[in-house]
Amino acid sequence: MSKRVRRTGRWTGVVLSMALLAVAPLAGAAGKAPAQAAKGVEGYQLPSAALQAVVDQSRAPTLFLSPQRDVAALLQMPSLPSIGVVAQPELKLAGRRINPRTFSDSRFSYGNRLWLLGIGDGKERQISGLPPALSVASLAWSPDQKWLAFNQVDAASGANELWLVEVATASARRLRSGLNTVLGDGYQWLPDSRGLLVMGQLTNAGDPPSRDVAPTGPAVQQTTEGAGVVSIRTYQDLLKNEADARLFDYYARAQPAEVGLDGQERPVGVAGVYLDFSLSPDGRYLLSQHVQRPYSYVVPVSSFPRRIEVLDRAGKLVHTVAVRPLVEGLPTGNDAEVTGVRDISWRADVPATLVWAEAQDGGDPNREAAIRDAVMMQAAPFETAPVTLARLGSRFSSITWGRGDLALLNESWWKTRRTKTWLIAPDQSASEPKLLFDRDAQDRYNDPGKPGVLRDDNGRALLQTSADGGSIFFYGAGASPEGDRPFVDRFELASGKATRLFHSQAPDYSVPIALLGQDASSLLFTRENPEQPTNYFVQPLDDATATPRALTTFAHPLPQLRGVSKEQIRYKRKDGVDLTATLLLPPGYDPRRDGPRPLLMWAYPGEYKSAAAASQVTDSPYRFNAISYWGPQAFLAKGYVVLASPTMPIIGEGDAEPNDTYIEQLVANAQAAVDEVVRRGVTDREHIAIGGHSYGAFMTANLLAHSRLFKAGIARSGAYNRTLTPFGFQAEERNYWQAQDTYLKMSPFNYAGDIKDPILFIHGVDDNNSGTFPMQSERMFAAVKGLGGTARLVMLPNESHAYRARESIMTMLAESERWLEQTIGPGERIR
């Protein structure tokens, strides 16, 4: 077990749980190994001051709009937590990470400042009575907007509390202690706003069961012939034995209860492990999804057996909807689904009606079937049989409810990337559904957007309609050959005609947030440009000449990096596929005057079913030049040229599988990007590094194994041996035994001896992402080392797939900074 770090006024010298190793002097521009690399063991490190400033920059607050859209709550997040916080005790059980002190999901970033903002007048109001050490995990407006509830979690004291803010007086008070938020937020408003439904810790549970007792026997699993072929993802943090199962029960079991605004409390039903416990819109019934035994050692809690039931407000059983068995794997394919009741929820626009989907093809996408899914509906008092709302030729995705004659139903099929949107009348069984959109889900240029919603008096999200009820609204990214230009459309239901109400215009990048007022006469939106950070504005829609009213004035978080040059560039792959990328130049750098500089390229591949979709332009040249410690932009502060998000499409048209030509297409994508940046004179072929995180790390290792385009690589939290993810990965649907050659060819582990350029591996010791086991980096490093290559392995203690501690982030940047300097040279010049 890793040692916890006691925070001091400066960096601690704690030894990493694995040595940071170097196996050979680095090749490349510098021609020698980093000075620190020969020290087999090192403590946490600091990068240069310029990169430290990127880590410690202030963050813009998040805005939470009230149901009536005239008030907002603003929540500020603090700087990164210390490793002492991240290293606190954490249980890994049933696919969850649990803080045993607080009976909550394990997380380390909480809001530390909360205040109110008037949308009409732009005035800020500070809230009195807040906890002295504010630590907000989540918040929720009451349906009547008189109250704002938030969850206060303090790991130091073990507190997990529910607090209320009275909006009229801007004052806060604690309502209840002892929430259980292991499997959800732990609270929801009653529809009448007179109280909340909470999940409480058990007061009579006693001490937690010990893992240290002598085992009573082996952990046993068995399968039988004839069960069919199923795919089981490589989940992490699973139960390992009965001791784990008892521990999971102890921390996940909660007692539902109603608590009034005065703090008076009434238990509802029995204590249990609940995946869902939600009120009907009229508040009369509860939908309960209660986890049952037997538990599993191969899938997380979301696949455990469950009883799906309707209870009354007292917790008494009214109706059993279904008893769903343990699901240990699905048929092969990304369109595979469980059989029986799934995706069940309350219909939002009526008092108490359940809606769910059921696969009609056994959940098997490989089976021929005209109808794949049926959408079912059953109204209270649940005494009559369910009715069929829709029969679909592909998989049910979602429904956005409006009223008895208006709802939008979405279905999709991954294999073809097709998606359909239907206009349905849920209360008119004789009414035929109307197909609104039938499109390629990856075709961003023709994406109509997502429907706008409003909260009703019960707090339920319903389609926002025009005053006459004849139109709805769509919010879209506005992808185009000129880049993303977000929009709002009014869509006439009768004619299908869309009228554009708002469209982002150069030289700014504006994103619509919400239409305001009963008549939707004004718009709340954000606006930014390369030099100005994101701020909130209100714009009247009936006067295009009116100046938008600013609600916030957030300052540039890194004024020393003003002047970064940003360009959305376009170029072609050798087979004619159009590619795009964002080229960023450090402040004050002019390639014509200053000559080429070292360049860091950072990417993430994507799979497509058409070259047309793969060729579409992404991002916008008018977005703010946000410099994050997580992406490559941080290295602009050191003078490097950055090529961010160059498109790396892997295309398989028709019946072709994209990954069967993954390597060839990947190298062609990289070759085109390298050729373009060299042609532009911002770098040369001897000073380019490639990097990526997760699937981008997998890409990085493959590019170094199958090309000599790059002089170094940085691979963070990747997977390199696809036989360790045998039932699919990323978008690959086939299992290893169906596509053995593809799995082997795509695994850079099998070509470790071909990696001739230095590669830096960084990985969190406690990575919880499916497939990216820490062992992947350890084994890949060992392979490169054993075959005589140049590599370095950095294992970050107590970190999962995304790194969280300030010390870890600083070390990640320090390692990357030194790696770049010693392989492609310092950013300010090419030697």
N, C-alpha and C positions, 0 to 999 in steps of 0.2 A: 504494500500500500504506500502511495506517495506521501511524503511528509507535508504537513501544512506549513505555510509560510507565515511567519509573524511579520506584519507590515511595520516598516520603520520609516525614518525620514528619507531614506535613499534606497537604492536597489539592494535586495537581499542576495546573498551568495549561495542560494540553495542549489544543490546538484540536481541536474535533470535525471529522470528515472532511466533514461538510456543515454549512453555516451553520444556526443556529437562527433562523428568520425569523418576523417578525410583519408583517402587511400592513395592519392598520388598528387604531385604538383599539378596545378591547373594549367591547361594549355590556353591559347588565345592571346588577346592583345597584351595582357600584362606579363605573361610568360613565367609567372611564379605563383606558388601557393599563398593563400592568405596567411598573414602572420599568426592569427589565432587558430587556424584550422588544424595545426599539428597538436594542439592540446586535446587529448582524447576526451577530457571532461571539462565542461564549462558551466558557469552559472547563467542567469538571465542577463541579457545584453541590452544596451541602448544604441539605437542608430544615431545618425548625425542629427544635429539640432533642427535642421530643416524638416526632417522626417518626424521628429518628435512633435513638432508644431502641428503637423498634419493629424497625428493621433489625438492630440489634446485640444483641437479646435472645438468651439462650442457647436451644439447641435440645434437646429431649428425645432421648435415645439410642434407637436401634432395637434390638429384641430378636430374636435368632435362636435358636430353640428346637432343642435337640439331638434326634436320632432317637428316643431313649428318653424324651424329654420330662421329664428330671429335672435338666438343666443348660441354661443359656442363655448365649449370648455377647451382650454389650451393646456396641454400636458408636456412638460419639459423633461427630457431624459438627461441624466448626468453623464459625466465622463466615464470611461470604462472602469469596471470593478477591478480590485486587486486580486492577485492570485490567492490571497488569504480568504477572500470571499468565494472565489470559484472552487477552491479546494475543500469547502465545507462538506460534511457527510452527505452522500448521495446514494440512493438505492436504485439498482437497475433491475426492474421486475416487469415481466409481461409486456415488454416493448415500451415501458414508461420509465422516466427518470423522476425519482421522488425525493423531496427533501423531508427526511423523517422528523425534523424539529418542528416544521410548520404544517405537516400534512398537506403539502401542495406539490404541484409539478415543480421540478427543479429548474430554476431560472435565476439569472443574476443581474438583470437589468430592469430597473423599476423607475417610474416617474418620480422625481423629487421636487417638482413644483407644479402647482395646479391653480389656475385662475379662470375667470369668466370674461367673455368678450361679447359686447352687444353688436349684432350684425347691422342694426339700423343706424346706430350712432358711432360705432367704432370705439366706444369707451371700454376700458378694461376695469374689472372689479376684482380686488383681492379677496380671498376667502379667509375668514377668521376661524379659529378653533381647530385648524388642521393638526395632525400629529406633529410633534416637534421634529421628528425624523421621518418625513414623508417618504413612502415607498409604495407606489401605486402599481398594482399588477394589472388591473382592468377597471373599466368604469362603464356605467349604463345610465342613460336618461330614463326617468319615469315617463309613462305614456302621456301624463298631463303636463309634463315639463316643469313641475314644481320642485322636483328633487333630482339630484344626481347622486347615484350610488357608486362607491368605489371599494375595491378590495385592497386593504393595507396588509402587506406581508413583511414581517421583520424577522429575518433568519437569526439575528443575534439573540433576540428574546424568545423566539419561537411563536410570535404572534401571527395569527391569520384572522383578520377582522373585517367586518363589513361596516363601512362608514356612510353617512348621508350628508349631502350638502343641500341646505334649503336655499333655493335660487333667489327668492325674494329678498332674503336678508344676507345672502352670501356668507352663511355661517355653517360650520361643519360640526358633527358630533358622531361619536361611535354608537352604532346600533347593536352590534352583536359580535362576540368573540367566538373563536373555535370553529371557523369554517373549514370544510374539507374541499380542497380544489385540486385533488390529484387527477380527476378525470373530467374536469370542466371548470368553468368560472366559479361555480359554487353558489350562484344566486341568479334570480331573474325576477323582474317586476310582476306583480299581479296586474291583470288588465285594468283594474279600477284605480291603480296607483296608491292603494291604501296599505300596502305592505309588499313583502317579497317572499318568494319561495327560496329556501336556502338548503344547502347540503351541509350538515353539521358533523363535527367530529363526535365520535362515540365517547360518552363520559364514563362508561363502565367497562371499557375494553381491557383494563389492566395493563400490564407491561407488555411490550412487543415480544413475540416469540423469538427465541435465540436461534441463530444459524450455527452456533458453536456446539450444540448438543450432539451426542453420538448418533450417527445415522441409524435408522431402523431397517434399512435395506437399500438395494440399488434403485436407481431411477430406471423405469422400464418403459419402452415404447415398442409397438408392434404394428405391422401392416399385413394385409392379407392379399393373396392373388385375386385378380378379378375386379379390383377397385377402380381400374382404369388409370390412364396417364393424367397426372395433374402437375401443375407448376407451383412450386413453393419458393417464394422469394427468400433471399438470404437476410432475414431479419436479425437484428441485434437486440441485446438486453432482455433476452427471453428467460422464462422460468427454467430452472435446471433440475429441481427436485421438489419434494413435498414441503421441505422447510421453506423454500422460496415462495411456494403457493400460500402457505400460512402467513408469511410475512406480507405478501401482497394483499391478502384479505384484511389483515390488520390495518393497513394504511389506506386502502381504497374503499373500505366499507364506510358508508355515511348514513346519517339519519335525516331524511327529508323533513322539513318543518316549515310552517308559515310563521313569519314574524311581522308584526304590525309596526307602524311608524312610531308607536310608543314603546316598542321593545317587547311587548307581550308575545309569547311564542306558543305554538301548538304543533306537536309532532304529527306528521302525515305518513301513514303507512308504516312499513317495517324498514329497519336498517338493512342495507345491502350494498352491493357493488352495482352502480347504475351507469350505463352508457348514455341514457337520456331519461329525463324526468321533467316533462314540459307541460305547461298549461294550455288548454284550448283557448281560442280567442275570447270566448264568453266567460272563461274562468271556472266553468263547472266541472271539467274533467282534467285528468292527468294522463299523459302518455308515458308509460313506464317501460324501459328496456333494462331488465334486471339480469345481470350476468349469473350464470349457473355453472356448476361443475358438470363434467370433468374439464379441468384446465388442460392446457397444451404446453409442450416444450418446444414446439416448432413454429408457432404463430403467436402474435400478440393478442392482447385482450379484446381488440376489435373483432377477432374471429372466434372468440369463445362462445359457447352456447348461451342463449338468452331467451327469456320469456318476454314477449311483447304484449303488454296488457293495457287496458284502460281502467283507471281508478276514478272514484269520485273524490271530492275535495277532502273527505275524511280519510282517504287512503283505502277504502273498501273496493274490492274487485267488482267491476261492472262487466267487463268483456275481455276475453282472451283472444287476441288477434292471431298470434302464432307462437309456436315454440320452435326456435331455430336451433339446429344442432351445431356442433363444432364444425368449423370449416378449416380443414388442413389442406389447403391447396385448391386451385381452380383448374379447369381445362386450359390447354395451351392457347395463348393468344391474349393480346391486350384488350380484346372485347369480351373476354370471359367474365362471367358473373356468378354469384351464388344463386341457388334455386330458392324458391319461396319468397316470402315478404322481404323487401329491401327498400332502402331510401324512404322510410315512412316518416310522415310529418303531418301536422295539422294544416288543413286548407285555411289560408289566412283571411279570406273574405267572408266567411260564414261562421256561425257560432261554434260548431263542434263537428267537424267532418274530417275523417282520416283519409289520406291519399298515400298510395305506395305503388311500387313497380314489382312485377313478377316476370322472370324470364320464361319464355314459352318454348325455348329450344334447349332446355336443360342447362342453360348457362354456357353452352358450348358453341363458340363462333364457327367451329369447323363443321358443324352439323347443318345440313341444308334446312332452311326454314323460311317461309314467306313472312311470318310474324315472329319477331325476336322478343319483344317485350309487350306486356299488357299493363296499362296504368289503371289501377283500381281505386274506388272511392266508396266510403261507407260513413253514413251520417248517424249521429246520436239519435235514439238510444241504442244503436248497434244491434237491433233485434232482427233487422232484415238483411238479406245477403248483400255483399258488396256489388256495386254496379261497375261496368267497364267504361272508363272515361275515354280511353284511347287504345288502339292496337297499332303497334309501331313496327316498321321494317328494320329498325336498328335499335340501339340501346337508348333508353330513357336517360335524359341528362338533368332536366330541371323544369319547374313550372314557376312563372311569375304570375301571381293572382291579381285580378282587378275587380271583377264583379261577376254576377251570374251569367252574363253574356260576353265576358271578356277575360281571357287569360292567354298567356303565351307559353307554349310547350316546346321544349327543345329535345331533339334526339340526335345521336351521333354514332358514327361507326369509324373506329380508329384505323382499321385496315385500309380504308379508302380515303381517310381524312375528310369525309363528308359530314356536314351538319345541316339539319333542317329545323326551321322554326315554324310552328303552326299557330294560327289564331283559332282558339276554340271557345265554345260557349258551354261552360261546365254544367249549367242548369238546364240546358236545352238539348236533350238527348237526340232529338230529330235533326238538329243542326249539323251540317257537314263541316268538318274542320277545313280551314282555308290555309293553304301553304303560302307563307309570306316569303321565306328565304330557303333556298336549297343551294348550298355553296361549299366550296373547298374551304375547310377550316383554316388552312394555312395561307389562303389568299387574303392578305391584309388589305390590299387596295380596295376590295369590294366588301369589306366587313361593315355591316350597317350599324354596329355598335351594340351596347347593352341598354335594355329598357330602364328608364328612370322610375324610381319608386318614391312614395311618401309613406310616412307612418300615420296610421289611423288613430282613433281615440283609444284603442286597445293596445297600441304599440306595435301593430303588425305592419309589415312592409307591403304595400299595394301599388299597382301600376299608377303612376301619375298621369292623369288625363286632363285634357283641356276643359275649359269652363262648360262647353256644350257636350262633353263626354265623347266627342267623335274622333279625338286624336290622342295619341300617346307620344312619348318623347324618347329619343335614343341618344345616348352619349357614346362617341366613338373616338378612336385614336387618330383617325384621319390619315392613315398611311397613304403615301403617294410617291411618285418619282421625285418630288421635291423634298421628301422627308415627311415625318409625322406632323400633321396639323389638326389637332383635336377639334371636335365640333359637337354641337347639339342640333338635332333635327326634330321638327314636329312632323309626325307621321299620321296621315289621315287614314283611318281604318277602312272606310268605304272604298276609296279610290286607290289606296296603296301609294299615294303620292307623298314624298318627303320634301319638306321645306326647311332650308337651313336657317337656323336662328342665330347661330354663333359659329365662327370659324377662326382658329388661331391664325394670326397674320405675322409675317416677317416684319421687323427683325426680332420679334419676341416669340416665346413659346408659351402658350396659354392653355390651361387645362380646365374645362368646365367642371364644377363640383356639384352645384345644385341650382335649380330654378327656384326663385324666391317668390313669396306672395301667393295668394289664392289664384291669381290670374297669370302666374308665371311671367310677370312683367319685367323681372330683373334676374340677373345671374350672378352667383358667387363663383369666382374662378381664381386660379393661381396664374401668376405671370412671372416669367424669368427671361433672361437673355444671357449670353456668355459671360457678361461682366456683372450682372445683378442677380442675387439669389432669389429663390422662390418666395413670393409674398402673396397675400390674399387681397382680392379686389371685388367690388360690386359694380356691375355694369347694367344700366337700363337697356332693355332690348328694343324699346320703341323709339330710341333716339341714337342712331349709329354715330352721331357726332359728339355725343356727351362724353366727357372725360371720366374714365373709371374712378371710383372712390376707393382709396387705399384703406384697408383695414389693419394691415401690419406693415412694419418697416424693419424687417430683420436685416441685420448688417452682413456684409461679406465676411465669412468666417476666417478667411485667410487672405487678408488684403495684400500680403507680400507676394501673392501669386496672381494678382490682377495682371492682365496682359497675356495670359495664355492664349495662343492662337488655336482655333478649332475649325476643322474643315471636314465635311462629309465627302469622302472620295469614292470614286467608282472606277472599276476596272473589270477585265474579263478573264475568265479561266480559259485554258487553251482549247476547251471544247465549246466555247462560246457562252457559257453560263455567266451572267452578269453578277458581280460581287460588289460589296460595299464595305466601308470601314470608316472609323472616325480617327482622323490624324490630328494629334495634338502636339504643338511646339511650345517649349518653355518660354517664359516671358523674355523679351529682348532678343530672341534668337531669330536671325535671318539667314536661311540656308544659302542664298546667293552671296551674301556678304561673308558669312562665317564658315561656310563649307559644311560637309556632312558631320553628323554626330552619331554616337551609339544609340541604338533604338531597341526598345522593349515592346514586343508584340504579345498581346494577351487575348485569348480566344476561347470559344466553347462551341464544339460542333453541334449541328442539328440535322435531323433526318427529314426528308421531304419526299413527296410522291410526284412532284412535278418540277421541272426546271423553271417554269414560269413563276411558281410561288417562291422557289429558292432564290430567284433573281431580284426579288422586290427589295426596295430600299428600306432600311430600318433606321430608327432613331431620328434626330433632328439636329441640324447645325445650329439651332438657336437656343438650345438648352443651356442652362447655367453650367459653367465649368466647375462642377463639384469635384473636389479633390479628396477622395476617400482613402483611408489607410488600407482598405480591402482590395481595391483594384490597382491597375498599373499606373493610374494617374498620379499617385503619390510621388513617383520618381520624376515627374516634371520638376519637382522642387529641387532635384539634384542635377537638372540640366539635360536629362535624357529626352529624346524624342519618343513619343508613345503612339503606337497603333492599337487603338482599343476596339474590341469586338469586330475584327475582320470576319466577315461571314465565312463559315466553313461548312457549306451544305453537303450532305451525303444524300444523293438522289437515287431513288429506285422507282422508275415510272412503270405503270402497268403492273404486270405480275413480277417484275424484278424486285428483289429485296435490296434495300439501300446498302446494308452492311456487307453484301457479297463483293462489293468493290470499294470498301471503306478506305483501305490504304491508298489505292490509286487516286481516289478523289481527294482524300485528305492532303496528300502531297501536292496534287495539282492546285488545290486552294492556296496552300502555303507558298508555292512557287509563284503564283500570280501576285500575291501580296508582297512578297519580297521584290519581285521585278518592279512593281509599281513604286514602292518607296525608294528604291535605288534610282529609278528613272526620274523621280522628283528631286533627287539630289539631297535628301534629308539624311541619308546614311549611305553606307556601302556594304558590300556583301560579307565583309569580315567582322562586322560589329553589330550583329543582330542577335538578340536573345528571344526565346519563345517561352511563354509561361501560361499557366492556367490552374484552376482549382477544380477538384472533383473530376468530372468528365473532361474538363480542360487539362487536367494533369495527365490523364490517360492519353489525350491527344498529344501532349508535349513529349511524352516518352516515345510514342509511335513516330513522331516526326524526327526525333533524334535517331531512332533505330532505322528508319527507312529513307533518310535523306541526310545531306550535309549542308542544308540551307542555313542552319543556325549554329552559332558558336557556343551557345550555352542554353540550358533549360532550367526552369523553376517549376517543379511539379508539387502542388499542395493537395494533400488528402485525396489521392487518386486510387484507382484500382488498375492492376497491370496484368493479372492472370485471370482470364475469363472462365477458366475451368472452376474457379472458386465462386462464380455466379452462374451455375449451370442451368438455371431455369429462367433465363432472360436477364437483360440489363438495359438500362436506358430505354430506347424504343424497340430493341430487338425482341420479337415475339417468340421465336423458335427456341427450344431448349438445346442444350449442348449436343444431345444425341441426334437431333434432327439437322443440325448445321455444324457438325464437328469441325470441318475445315475452316469455316468462317470464324468460329470461336478461337481456334488456334492461331489463325493468321492475324486476327485483330489483337492478340495478346502480346504486348511489347516484351513481356517476360521471356517469351520464346526467342526473342531477337536481342537479348541483353548484350550479347557479345558484339553486336553491330553498333552499339552506342559508342561513338568515338569522340563525342564532344561532352564537356562536363555537365552533369545534371545534379541539381539540388533537390532533395526530397524533404518535404516538411509534412508532418502528420500529427494530429491529436491522438494522444494515447487512448482516450476514451471515445473515439469516433463512434457515433451512433447511427450513421447513415447506412442504409441498406447496400451491402456490397463493398463499401470502402473500408474494410477491416484494416486496422493498423498493421496487421501482418502483411498486407499488400505492399506497403512501402518498405517494411523490414526485409521481405523476401526479394523485392526488386533491387534494393540497395545491395543485398548480399550477392545477388547474381552479377550486377555490374562490377562489384568489387572482386568477386572470384574470377571473373573473366578479364580482369586487367583494366577496366575502365576507370574513369574519374567521376566520383560521386561523393556526396555528403548527405548524411541523414540527420534530421533534427526532429526528435519526438517531444512534443509539448505536453507536459504533465497536466492531467485533469481537464484536457480540452477535448471537445467533441468535434463534429464536422466543421462547424464554424467556431473560430477561436474567440474567447470571450474576455480573458484577463488582460489587463494593460501590459503586464510583464510579457505575456505571450505574444501580443501584437508587436510590442517593441522588439522582441527577439526575432520574430518573423521578418520584420523590416530590416533589422541589423544584419541578419544572415543574407537576405536577398540583396541588400545594398553592397555588402562585401563581395558576394558572388558575382554581381554585375561588374563591379570595379575590377575584379581580378580576371574576368573572362573577356568582356568586351570593352573594358576601360571606363574611366570616369565619364560622367555625362557631359561635362563641359567641352570635351574635345575628342577627336580621334587621333590617337598617337601615330 
